[in-house]
């Protein structure tokens, strides 16, 4: 990464690209920063991304549903439980 450039994380969901902010946690769920579904069985805050100490962190803040992180080819990289 070049000096002065900021690391970016982009959520791609259903053809939409959403940049994730560096300065605050970003939650995904049915009542969060980014709403993916209004399904009452989906957690209000399902997964949360944050940038701390030079690293991106992903946390499954729900308690019953696992989240899968994939690369651009949809190959699963990890599952958050």
Helices and strands as residue ranges (DSSP letters): E 9-13, E 16-20, E 26-29, E 34-35, E 47-52, E 55-60, E 67-70, E 76-80
